[in-house]
Amino acid sequence: MHPNDHAPFTPETLLKRLDALGIDCPTVSHPPLRTVADSRAHREVFEGAYTKNLFLRNKKGRMWLVTLLEHREVELKALARAVGAGNFSFASEERLGRYLGVKPGAVSPLALINDQGGEVIFVLDRGVVEFDRVHLHPLDNTRTSTLLTKDLLKFLEETGHVPELLALD
């Protein structure tokens, strides 16, 4: 049995878990946001980090979630070299569901709660931690939650996914 073969957290159970950890995360509902452009078009709050998230695999089948500031341009070969992955390709929708329990468009570091087998390596753009707050989808791209960045790091530690910080400047 695969370590991540379990019922994934739902947005509601994730938000309850964050609350149990003492993490405040105001959440707003909106039309589905699948891309950075969609997010920008519906944005009402402009302070804080907005991200894009890449779910990647290498030829050996290792999985990575890479969270970058939304404006970052990244070349997959260079990114793979920077994290010692060999070569990257985008992971399939099936792998996304299996490892993170979400569908395309709903990927965020909060989905790491579903990687209970600890199989996904998490890489975080160092630029994200320079912001006090970060805006993320809580497993559903029809909602956005705002967390203090220090609370996101606390959550990640709780899930066993301390990020590898990557400097991109």
C-alpha positions as CSV (number, residue, x, y, z in Angstrom):
1,M,0.0,0.0,0.0
2,H,1.3,3.4,-0.9
3,P,1.9,5.6,2.2
4,N,-0.4,8.3,0.8
5,D,-3.3,5.9,0.1
6,H,-5.6,7.5,2.6
7,A,-8.6,9.8,2.5
8,P,-7.2,13.2,1.8
9,F,-7.9,16.2,3.9
10,T,-10.7,18.4,2.7
11,P,-10.6,22.2,2.8
12,E,-12.8,22.0,5.9
13,T,-10.6,19.4,7.7
14,L,-7.5,21.4,6.7
15,L,-8.9,24.6,8.2
16,K,-9.9,22.8,11.4
17,R,-6.3,21.4,11.6
18,L,-4.9,24.9,11.2
19,D,-7.2,26.2,13.9
20,A,-6.1,23.4,16.2
21,L,-2.5,24.5,15.6
22,G,-3.5,28.0,16.7
23,I,-3.0,29.3,13.1
24,D,-5.4,32.1,12.1
25,C,-6.2,32.0,8.4
26,P,-9.0,34.1,7.1
27,T,-10.4,32.5,4.0
28,V,-12.4,34.1,1.2
29,S,-14.4,32.4,-1.5
30,H,-14.2,33.4,-5.2
31,P,-14.7,31.9,-8.7
32,P,-12.2,29.1,-9.5
33,L,-8.7,30.5,-10.0
34,R,-6.6,28.2,-12.1
35,T,-3.7,30.5,-13.1
36,V,-1.7,33.5,-11.8
37,A,-3.6,35.6,-14.4
38,D,-7.0,34.4,-12.9
39,S,-5.7,35.3,-9.4
40,R,-4.6,38.8,-10.4
41,A,-8.0,39.5,-12.1
42,H,-9.9,38.7,-8.9
43,R,-7.5,40.0,-6.3
44,E,-8.9,42.3,-3.6
45,V,-5.9,42.3,-1.2
46,F,-2.5,43.2,-2.6
47,E,-0.2,43.0,0.4
48,G,1.6,39.7,1.0
49,A,3.1,37.0,-1.1
50,Y,1.2,35.5,-4.0
51,T,2.6,32.3,-5.3
52,K,2.7,29.8,-8.2
53,N,3.2,26.2,-7.4
54,L,4.9,23.5,-9.6
55,F,4.4,19.8,-8.9
56,L,7.3,18.1,-10.5
57,R,8.9,14.7,-10.8
58,N,12.3,13.5,-12.0
59,K,13.1,10.4,-14.0
60,K,13.6,8.3,-10.9
61,G,10.0,9.1,-9.8
62,R,10.9,11.4,-6.9
63,M,8.3,14.2,-6.4
64,W,8.9,17.9,-5.7
65,L,6.5,20.7,-4.8
66,V,8.2,24.0,-5.7
67,T,6.5,27.2,-4.5
68,L,7.7,30.5,-6.1
69,L,6.6,34.1,-5.9
70,E,4.1,34.4,-8.7
71,H,6.2,36.7,-10.9
72,R,9.2,34.4,-11.0
73,E,10.3,33.0,-14.4
74,V,12.0,29.6,-13.9
75,E,13.6,27.2,-16.3
76,L,13.0,23.6,-15.3
77,K,16.5,22.4,-16.2
78,A,18.1,25.1,-14.1
79,L,15.7,24.5,-11.2
80,A,16.4,20.8,-11.3
81,R,20.1,21.4,-11.2
82,A,19.7,23.9,-8.3
83,V,18.0,21.2,-6.2
84,G,20.0,18.2,-7.4
85,A,17.0,16.5,-9.1
86,G,18.5,15.5,-12.5
87,N,15.8,16.5,-14.9
88,F,12.3,17.7,-14.1
89,S,9.0,17.2,-15.8
90,F,5.5,18.1,-14.7
91,A,3.9,15.4,-12.7
92,S,0.6,13.9,-13.9
93,E,-2.8,14.8,-12.6
94,E,-3.0,11.2,-11.1
95,R,0.3,11.8,-9.2
96,L,-1.0,15.1,-8.0
97,G,-4.1,13.5,-6.6
98,R,-2.1,10.6,-5.1
99,Y,0.6,12.6,-3.4
100,L,-1.2,15.9,-2.6
101,G,-4.9,15.1,-2.7
102,V,-5.7,18.0,-5.0
103,K,-6.6,18.8,-8.6
104,P,-4.7,21.1,-10.9
105,G,-5.2,24.7,-10.0
106,A,-5.6,24.0,-6.3
107,V,-1.9,23.2,-5.6
108,S,-0.3,25.0,-2.6
109,P,2.0,24.1,0.3
110,L,-1.1,23.5,2.3
111,A,-1.6,20.3,0.3
112,L,1.5,18.8,1.9
113,I,-0.8,17.8,4.7
114,N,-1.9,15.0,2.4
115,D,1.7,13.7,1.9
116,Q,1.6,11.7,5.0
117,G,4.3,9.4,3.6
118,G,6.7,12.3,3.4
119,E,7.5,11.5,-0.2
120,V,7.3,15.0,-1.6
121,I,10.4,17.3,-1.3
122,F,9.3,20.9,-0.7
123,V,11.3,23.7,-2.2
124,L,10.3,27.3,-1.2
125,D,11.4,30.5,-3.0
126,R,13.4,32.4,-0.3
127,G,11.5,35.5,-1.5
128,V,8.2,34.2,-0.1
129,V,9.6,34.3,3.5
130,E,10.5,37.9,3.1
131,F,6.8,38.7,3.3
132,D,4.8,38.8,6.5
133,R,1.8,37.1,5.0
134,V,1.2,34.6,2.2
135,H,-2.0,33.8,0.3
136,L,-2.7,30.2,-0.6
137,H,-5.5,27.9,-1.8
138,P,-6.7,25.6,1.1
139,L,-6.9,22.5,-1.2
140,D,-9.6,24.2,-3.3
141,N,-9.1,26.9,-6.0
142,T,-12.4,28.5,-5.1
143,R,-11.0,29.8,-1.8
144,T,-7.9,31.7,-0.7
145,S,-6.6,31.6,2.8
146,T,-4.2,34.2,4.2
147,L,-1.6,33.0,6.8
148,L,1.3,34.7,8.5
149,T,4.4,33.4,6.8
150,K,5.7,32.2,10.2
151,D,2.5,30.2,10.7
152,L,3.0,28.6,7.3
153,L,6.5,27.5,8.3
154,K,5.0,26.2,11.6
155,F,2.4,24.2,9.6
156,L,5.1,22.8,7.3
157,E,7.2,21.7,10.2
158,E,4.1,20.0,11.7
159,T,3.6,18.1,8.5
160,G,7.3,17.0,8.3
161,H,7.9,19.2,5.2
162,V,10.5,21.8,6.4
163,P,11.3,23.6,3.2
164,E,14.5,23.7,1.3
165,L,14.9,27.5,0.7
166,L,16.0,28.5,-2.8
167,A,17.5,31.8,-3.6
168,L,16.4,32.9,-7.1
169,D,17.7,36.5,-7.2
